Amino acid sequence: MNKWQSWVTVGTMPILTLGAVAALSMPSRASNNVQVTCKTNASIPTVIVTLVKDGITKDYPILKFIPEYFSATDAVQNCQNAAKSLQVAYDTGSSQYLTSDKLGNQPVVCAIARRGIGCNHYSAQVLFSLKSTDNPSQALYEMLGSDFKQAQPPDVRTISRTYTDTKPFWWPF
């Protein structure tokens, strides 16, 4: 090993070691304190986010699969699939927003990592599709639980897509 290689090795090893230590010491984004489930015991299947903080458990409805958009069977199936996908998103920190879009001519609702991307992005997770005649922005707004809704519903003049944060202001983590 020549002098130059030896200095490179001496200079980079502490940096690599420090980076590895920092990565290992960072807390995991996964949390046993967040549980996403589909509740089907009510008339409307609903995706519920359950948070546990300081021994107190609180449920927050995030998506209600209302009959205006789904048959009873489709509502249960879509609710269960969306709950599983959102649990993975919460556990891995891979998605922070819900948005709606059209893929081809099919309206869909998906989970995405950041604003500015749509359901066609490689990292987007499509949660469910709607009927081709449904307005996906309006449907998503009507399906959202009150803790996740924006102050104003989307209107026809909205130029860009709407993004709903899956971790609103009360999020304790």
C-alpha angles and dihedrals in degrees: 000000000000126000094262094053091048093054091047090052093047091048099045102041095070090047092050092045092049090049092051092048091049092049093049094046096051113104117251116255088221113096132189086207093075120069124177117198141161113239111204099166092094126067091260119051107234134190106227127196109207117199126192117198126163090349093304118120120206129178123214119189107222104173129018116196096217122194093243087076107024142042114236092258095045091047093057094044094047091045092053093046093046091049092052092048093047092049089056090047092052092045095050099031088231098134131036104166140051119215139163129231144152120257105195101323094325118107111221141175117220144174116240137182100232145005117271098047129092138213090275092066114112092241096048118111113211107219099186144332130237134211114289090245094054122103101233096205093051092044093051091048092051092047097050121103115243093256090059102041123106118236093254129036117239114267135200091265093060104117101192131038121275121247122205117200111229089205107055127188095284092058106128099199 
